[in-house]
Amino acid sequence: MLSFSISICIFKYLLPARMVAIEEVLEIIELWLNTKFEGGRHQARIDMLDSINV
């Protein structure tokens, strides 16, 4: 498993195609999908989006 956090992977590097091998991309995505959402300050925005009737 990669030794850095998912926030660094996704939000700092944004998966640059020329710098990240496909194996690393797949590992990063798997890590992101399997990371528990902690809620916190972002939960209010998610609740607002959930309340929208489309």
N, CA, C and O atoms as a CHARMM CRD file, in Angstrom:
* protein
*
  216
    1    1 MET  N      0.85200  -1.18900   0.00000 PROA 1      0.00000
    2    1 MET  CA     0.00000   0.00000   0.00000 PROA 1      0.00000
    3    1 MET  C      0.88700   1.23800   0.00000 PROA 1      0.00000
    4    1 MET  O      1.98100   1.24000   0.56400 PROA 1      0.00000
    5    2 LEU  N      0.40400   2.26400  -0.62900 PROA 2      0.00000
    6    2 LEU  CA     1.15700   3.51100  -0.68900 PROA 2      0.00000
    7    2 LEU  C      1.30000   4.10300   0.69900 PROA 2      0.00000
    8    2 LEU  O      0.41800   3.95600   1.54400 PROA 2      0.00000
    9    3 SER  N      2.41700   4.77000   0.92400 PROA 3      0.00000
   10    3 SER  CA     2.70100   5.26900   2.26500 PROA 3      0.00000
   11    3 SER  C      2.19300   6.67800   2.52000 PROA 3      0.00000
   12    3 SER  O      2.38100   7.20800   3.61500 PROA 3      0.00000
   13    4 PHE  N      1.56000   7.29100   1.54600 PROA 4      0.00000
   14    4 PHE  CA     1.04100   8.63300   1.77300 PROA 4      0.00000
   15    4 PHE  C     -0.47400   8.62200   1.77800 PROA 4      0.00000
   16    4 PHE  O     -1.10100   7.69000   1.27500 PROA 4      0.00000
   17    5 SER  N     -1.05400   9.65900   2.34600 PROA 5      0.00000
   18    5 SER  CA    -2.50500   9.67600   2.52600 PROA 5      0.00000
   19    5 SER  C     -3.23200   9.96400   1.22200 PROA 5      0.00000
   20    5 SER  O     -2.66500  10.51100   0.27600 PROA 5      0.00000
   21    6 ILE  N     -4.48600   9.58700   1.20000 PROA 6      0.00000
   22    6 ILE  CA    -5.30000   9.80100   0.01200 PROA 6      0.00000
   23    6 ILE  C     -5.48700  11.27300  -0.29200 PROA 6      0.00000
   24    6 ILE  O     -5.58200  11.64800  -1.46000 PROA 6      0.00000
   25    7 SER  N     -5.54400  12.11700   0.72800 PROA 7      0.00000
   26    7 SER  CA    -5.70600  13.54800   0.46600 PROA 7      0.00000
   27    7 SER  C     -4.50700  14.09900  -0.28100 PROA 7      0.00000
   28    7 SER  O     -4.66500  14.95800  -1.14800 PROA 7      0.00000
   29    8 ILE  N     -3.32500  13.62800   0.03500 PROA 8      0.00000
   30    8 ILE  CA    -2.13700  14.06100  -0.70100 PROA 8      0.00000
   31    8 ILE  C     -2.22000  13.55300  -2.13200 PROA 8      0.00000
   32    8 ILE  O     -1.92800  14.29500  -3.07000 PROA 8      0.00000
   33    9 CYS  N     -2.61300  12.30300  -2.31000 PROA 9      0.00000
   34    9 CYS  CA    -2.69900  11.71400  -3.64900 PROA 9      0.00000
   35    9 CYS  C     -3.65600  12.48600  -4.54300 PROA 9      0.00000
   36    9 CYS  O     -3.29700  12.89300  -5.64800 PROA 9      0.00000
   37   10 ILE  N     -4.85800  12.68000  -4.06600 PROA 10     0.00000
   38   10 ILE  CA    -5.90700  13.24600  -4.89800 PROA 10     0.00000
   39   10 ILE  C     -5.84300  14.75800  -4.96800 PROA 10     0.00000
   40   10 ILE  O     -5.90000  15.32700  -6.05900 PROA 10     0.00000
   41   11 PHE  N     -5.72500  15.42000  -3.82800 PROA 11     0.00000
   42   11 PHE  CA    -5.89600  16.85600  -3.79400 PROA 11     0.00000
   43   11 PHE  C     -4.61600  17.64000  -4.01900 PROA 11     0.00000
   44   11 PHE  O     -4.69000  18.82200  -4.35500 PROA 11     0.00000
   45   12 LYS  N     -3.47100  17.05200  -3.85400 PROA 12     0.00000
   46   12 LYS  CA    -2.21400  17.76100  -4.09000 PROA 12     0.00000
   47   12 LYS  C     -1.66800  17.44600  -5.47400 PROA 12     0.00000
   48   12 LYS  O     -1.21900  18.34200  -6.18800 PROA 12     0.00000
   49   13 TYR  N     -1.70600  16.17500  -5.85300 PROA 13     0.00000
   50   13 TYR  CA    -1.10000  15.76000  -7.10900 PROA 13     0.00000
   51   13 TYR  C     -2.10400  15.59400  -8.24100 PROA 13     0.00000
   52   13 TYR  O     -1.72700  15.67900  -9.41000 PROA 13     0.00000
   53   14 LEU  N     -3.34400  15.36500  -7.92800 PROA 14     0.00000
   54   14 LEU  CA    -4.41900  15.21900  -8.91500 PROA 14     0.00000
   55   14 LEU  C     -4.11600  14.19800 -10.00700 PROA 14     0.00000
   56   14 LEU  O     -4.54400  14.35800 -11.15000 PROA 14     0.00000
   57   15 LEU  N     -3.39000  13.16900  -9.65700 PROA 15     0.00000
   58   15 LEU  CA    -3.09600  12.05000 -10.55000 PROA 15     0.00000
   59   15 LEU  C     -2.55600  12.48100 -11.92200 PROA 15     0.00000
   60   15 LEU  O     -3.19500  12.20100 -12.93600 PROA 15     0.00000
   61   16 PRO  N     -1.41100  13.14800 -11.98000 PROA 16     0.00000
   62   16 PRO  CA    -0.86100  13.57000 -13.27500 PROA 16     0.00000
   63   16 PRO  C     -0.47300  12.35700 -14.11900 PROA 16     0.00000
   64   16 PRO  O      0.36200  11.55300 -13.70500 PROA 16     0.00000
   65   17 ALA  N     -1.06500  12.22600 -15.28100 PROA 17     0.00000
   66   17 ALA  CA    -0.91700  11.03800 -16.11700 PROA 17     0.00000
   67   17 ALA  C      0.52500  10.75900 -16.52400 PROA 17     0.00000
   68   17 ALA  O      0.91500   9.59800 -16.64800 PROA 17     0.00000
   69   18 ARG  N      1.30500  11.78500 -16.73000 PROA 18     0.00000
   70   18 ARG  CA     2.68700  11.56300 -17.16700 PROA 18     0.00000
   71   18 ARG  C      3.62700  11.21800 -16.02000 PROA 18     0.00000
   72   18 ARG  O      4.77300  10.83600 -16.25500 PROA 18     0.00000
   73   19 MET  N      3.16000  11.34700 -14.79000 PROA 19     0.00000
   74   19 MET  CA     4.03900  11.13600 -13.64700 PROA 19     0.00000
   75   19 MET  C      3.62600   9.95700 -12.77500 PROA 19     0.00000
   76   19 MET  O      4.39600   9.52800 -11.91500 PROA 19     0.00000
   77   20 VAL  N      2.41800   9.42400 -12.98500 PROA 20     0.00000
   78   20 VAL  CA     1.91600   8.34200 -12.13700 PROA 20     0.00000
   79   20 VAL  C      1.60000   7.13200 -13.01600 PROA 20     0.00000
   80   20 VAL  O      0.83400   7.23200 -13.97400 PROA 20     0.00000
   81   21 ALA  N      2.19400   6.00000 -12.67900 PROA 21     0.00000
   82   21 ALA  CA     1.94300   4.76900 -13.42700 PROA 21     0.00000
   83   21 ALA  C      0.51500   4.29200 -13.17800 PROA 21     0.00000
   84   21 ALA  O     -0.07100   4.58500 -12.13600 PROA 21     0.00000
   85   22 ILE  N     -0.03600   3.56200 -14.13100 PROA 22     0.00000
   86   22 ILE  CA    -1.41300   3.08400 -14.02800 PROA 22     0.00000
   87   22 ILE  C     -1.60200   2.22900 -12.77300 PROA 22     0.00000
   88   22 ILE  O     -2.66200   2.26900 -12.14900 PROA 22     0.00000
   89   23 GLU  N     -0.58200   1.45800 -12.40700 PROA 23     0.00000
   90   23 GLU  CA    -0.67900   0.63400 -11.19900 PROA 23     0.00000
   91   23 GLU  C     -0.86400   1.50600  -9.96400 PROA 23     0.00000
   92   23 GLU  O     -1.64400   1.17200  -9.07200 PROA 23     0.00000
   93   24 GLU  N     -0.13900   2.63400  -9.91400 PROA 24     0.00000
   94   24 GLU  CA    -0.27100   3.56200  -8.79100 PROA 24     0.00000
   95   24 GLU  C     -1.64200   4.22300  -8.78300 PROA 24     0.00000
   96   24 GLU  O     -2.24100   4.40800  -7.72400 PROA 24     0.00000
   97   25 VAL  N     -2.13800   4.58000  -9.96500 PROA 25     0.00000
   98   25 VAL  CA    -3.46800   5.18900 -10.07000 PROA 25     0.00000
   99   25 VAL  C     -4.52400   4.23100  -9.53400 PROA 25     0.00000
  100   25 VAL  O     -5.39400   4.63100  -8.76100 PROA 25     0.00000
  101   26 LEU  N     -4.45000   2.98600  -9.93700 PROA 26     0.00000
  102   26 LEU  CA    -5.42000   1.99500  -9.47100 PROA 26     0.00000
  103   26 LEU  C     -5.32500   1.80100  -7.96200 PROA 26     0.00000
  104   26 LEU  O     -6.34400   1.63900  -7.29100 PROA 26     0.00000
  105   27 GLU  N     -4.11300   1.81700  -7.42900 PROA 27     0.00000
  106   27 GLU  CA    -3.93700   1.67400  -5.98300 PROA 27     0.00000
  107   27 GLU  C     -4.49300   2.88800  -5.23600 PROA 27     0.00000
  108   27 GLU  O     -5.10900   2.74600  -4.18000 PROA 27     0.00000
  109   28 ILE  N     -4.27000   4.07700  -5.79000 PROA 28     0.00000
  110   28 ILE  CA    -4.79100   5.30900  -5.18600 PROA 28     0.00000
  111   28 ILE  C     -6.31600   5.29700  -5.18300 PROA 28     0.00000
  112   28 ILE  O     -6.94300   5.63000  -4.17800 PROA 28     0.00000
  113   29 ILE  N     -6.90600   4.91400  -6.30400 PROA 29     0.00000
  114   29 ILE  CA    -8.36700   4.87200  -6.40100 PROA 29     0.00000
  115   29 ILE  C     -8.94100   3.84300  -5.43300 PROA 29     0.00000
  116   29 ILE  O     -9.94600   4.10200  -4.77100 PROA 29     0.00000
  117   30 GLU  N     -8.30700   2.68300  -5.35100 PROA 30     0.00000
  118   30 GLU  CA    -8.77500   1.65500  -4.41400 PROA 30     0.00000
  119   30 GLU  C     -8.68800   2.15700  -2.97200 PROA 30     0.00000
  120   30 GLU  O     -9.59700   1.92900  -2.17400 PROA 30     0.00000
  121   31 LEU  N     -7.60500   2.83200  -2.65000 PROA 31     0.00000
  122   31 LEU  CA    -7.44900   3.39800  -1.31300 PROA 31     0.00000
  123   31 LEU  C     -8.53700   4.42400  -1.03300 PROA 31     0.00000
  124   31 LEU  O     -9.12000   4.42600   0.05100 PROA 31     0.00000
  125   32 TRP  N     -8.81500   5.28800  -1.99100 PROA 32     0.00000
  126   32 TRP  CA    -9.84800   6.32200  -1.83300 PROA 32     0.00000
  127   32 TRP  C    -11.22700   5.69400  -1.63600 PROA 32     0.00000
  128   32 TRP  O    -11.98800   6.11700  -0.76500 PROA 32     0.00000
  129   33 LEU  N    -11.54200   4.69700  -2.43800 PROA 33     0.00000
  130   33 LEU  CA   -12.85000   4.05200  -2.33700 PROA 33     0.00000
  131   33 LEU  C    -13.02600   3.30100  -1.02000 PROA 33     0.00000
  132   33 LEU  O    -14.14800   3.15400  -0.53500 PROA 33     0.00000
  133   34 ASN  N    -11.93800   2.82900  -0.44500 PROA 34     0.00000
  134   34 ASN  CA   -12.01300   2.04500   0.78900 PROA 34     0.00000
  135   34 ASN  C    -11.73700   2.85700   2.04800 PROA 34     0.00000
  136   34 ASN  O    -11.69500   2.30100   3.14600 PROA 34     0.00000
  137   35 THR  N    -11.54800   4.17400   1.90300 PROA 35     0.00000
  138   35 THR  CA   -11.30000   5.03000   3.05600 PROA 35     0.00000
  139   35 THR  C    -12.62400   5.49500   3.63500 PROA 35     0.00000
  140   35 THR  O    -13.49000   5.98400   2.90900 PROA 35     0.00000
  141   36 LYS  N    -12.78000   5.34200   4.94200 PROA 36     0.00000
  142   36 LYS  CA   -14.01400   5.74300   5.61300 PROA 36     0.00000
  143   36 LYS  C    -14.15600   7.26500   5.60400 PROA 36     0.00000
  144   36 LYS  O    -13.20700   7.98800   5.90900 PROA 36     0.00000
  145   37 PHE  N    -15.34400   7.73800   5.25200 PROA 37     0.00000
  146   37 PHE  CA   -15.63400   9.17100   5.27200 PROA 37     0.00000
  147   37 PHE  C    -15.79100   9.61300   6.71000 PROA 37     0.00000
  148   37 PHE  O    -16.57300   9.02900   7.45900 PROA 37     0.00000
  149   38 GLU  N    -15.05200  10.64200   7.10400 PROA 38     0.00000
  150   38 GLU  CA   -15.07200  11.09900   8.48800 PROA 38     0.00000
  151   38 GLU  C    -16.08900  12.20100   8.74900 PROA 38     0.00000
  152   38 GLU  O    -16.26600  12.60800   9.89700 PROA 38     0.00000
  153   39 GLY  N    -16.75600  12.69200   7.72000 PROA 39     0.00000
  154   39 GLY  CA   -17.75700  13.74500   7.92100 PROA 39     0.00000
  155   39 GLY  C    -17.09900  15.07800   8.18500 PROA 39     0.00000
  156   39 GLY  O    -16.54200  15.70000   7.28000 PROA 39     0.00000
  157   40 GLY  N    -17.16400  15.50900   9.42100 PROA 40     0.00000
  158   40 GLY  CA   -16.52000  16.76500   9.78900 PROA 40     0.00000
  159   40 GLY  C    -17.12200  17.96600   9.09100 PROA 40     0.00000
  160   40 GLY  O    -18.33200  18.03300   8.87500 PROA 40     0.00000
  161   41 ARG  N    -16.27600  18.90800   8.74300 PROA 41     0.00000
  162   41 ARG  CA   -16.74700  20.18100   8.18900 PROA 41     0.00000
  163   41 ARG  C    -17.40900  20.04000   6.82100 PROA 41     0.00000
  164   41 ARG  O    -18.13100  20.94100   6.39500 PROA 41     0.00000
  165   42 HSD  N    -17.18200  18.94700   6.13800 PROA 42     0.00000
  166   42 HSD  CA   -17.76900  18.76100   4.81100 PROA 42     0.00000
  167   42 HSD  C    -19.17200  18.15600   4.86200 PROA 42     0.00000
  168   42 HSD  O    -19.89300  18.18300   3.86500 PROA 42     0.00000
  169   43 GLN  N    -19.55600  17.62200   5.99400 PROA 43     0.00000
  170   43 GLN  CA   -20.85000  16.95200   6.11100 PROA 43     0.00000
  171   43 GLN  C    -22.01500  17.89000   5.83400 PROA 43     0.00000
  172   43 GLN  O    -23.00700  17.46600   5.24100 PROA 43     0.00000
  173   44 ALA  N    -21.92500  19.15200   6.24400 PROA 44     0.00000
  174   44 ALA  CA   -23.01800  20.11000   6.01200 PROA 44     0.00000
  175   44 ALA  C    -23.27700  20.29000   4.52400 PROA 44     0.00000
  176   44 ALA  O    -24.43200  20.34300   4.10100 PROA 44     0.00000
  177   45 ARG  N    -22.22200  20.38500   3.72400 PROA 45     0.00000
  178   45 ARG  CA   -22.39500  20.52900   2.26700 PROA 45     0.00000
  179   45 ARG  C    -23.00300  19.27600   1.65700 PROA 45     0.00000
  180   45 ARG  O    -23.85800  19.36300   0.77600 PROA 45     0.00000
  181   46 ILE  N    -22.57300  18.13600   2.11100 PROA 46     0.00000
  182   46 ILE  CA   -23.12400  16.88500   1.60000 PROA 46     0.00000
  183   46 ILE  C    -24.59900  16.77600   1.94800 PROA 46     0.00000
  184   46 ILE  O    -25.40100  16.33400   1.12600 PROA 46     0.00000
  185   47 ASP  N    -24.96000  17.17900   3.16300 PROA 47     0.00000
  186   47 ASP  CA   -26.36900  17.17200   3.56600 PROA 47     0.00000
  187   47 ASP  C    -27.19700  18.10600   2.68900 PROA 47     0.00000
  188   47 ASP  O    -28.33100  17.77900   2.33800 PROA 47     0.00000
  189   48 MET  N    -26.64200  19.27200   2.33100 PROA 48     0.00000
  190   48 MET  CA   -27.36100  20.20100   1.44500 PROA 48     0.00000
  191   48 MET  C    -27.57800  19.57100   0.07600 PROA 48     0.00000
  192   48 MET  O    -28.66700  19.68200  -0.48800 PROA 48     0.00000
  193   49 LEU  N    -26.56100  18.91500  -0.46400 PROA 49     0.00000
  194   49 LEU  CA   -26.70100  18.26000  -1.76300 PROA 49     0.00000
  195   49 LEU  C    -27.71500  17.12200  -1.69200 PROA 49     0.00000
  196   49 LEU  O    -28.49300  16.92100  -2.62400 PROA 49     0.00000
  197   50 ASP  N    -27.70500  16.38400  -0.59500 PROA 50     0.00000
  198   50 ASP  CA   -28.66200  15.28900  -0.42200 PROA 50     0.00000
  199   50 ASP  C    -30.10600  15.78600  -0.35200 PROA 50     0.00000
  200   50 ASP  O    -31.03200  15.06200  -0.71600 PROA 50     0.00000
  201   51 SER  N    -30.29600  17.01600   0.11400 PROA 51     0.00000
  202   51 SER  CA   -31.65400  17.54100   0.27800 PROA 51     0.00000
  203   51 SER  C    -32.25800  18.06900  -1.02100 PROA 51     0.00000
  204   51 SER  O    -33.45200  18.36500  -1.06800 PROA 51     0.00000
  205   52 ILE  N    -31.45800  18.18800  -2.06500 PROA 52     0.00000
  206   52 ILE  CA   -31.95500  18.69800  -3.34900 PROA 52     0.00000
  207   52 ILE  C    -32.78500  17.61200  -4.03100 PROA 52     0.00000
  208   52 ILE  O    -32.33000  16.48000  -4.19700 PROA 52     0.00000
  209   53 ASN  N    -33.98800  17.96600  -4.41600 PROA 53     0.00000
  210   53 ASN  CA   -34.85300  17.04000  -5.14900 PROA 53     0.00000
  211   53 ASN  C    -34.64700  17.26100  -6.63500 PROA 53     0.00000
  212   53 ASN  O    -34.93500  18.33700  -7.15900 PROA 53     0.00000
  213   54 VAL  N    -34.15500  16.25400  -7.29800 PROA 54     0.00000
  214   54 VAL  CA   -33.88700  16.36500  -8.73900 PROA 54     0.00000
  215   54 VAL  C    -34.91800  15.58300  -9.50600 PROA 54     0.00000
  216   54 VAL  O    -34.87400  15.54500 -10.73600 PROA 54     0.00000
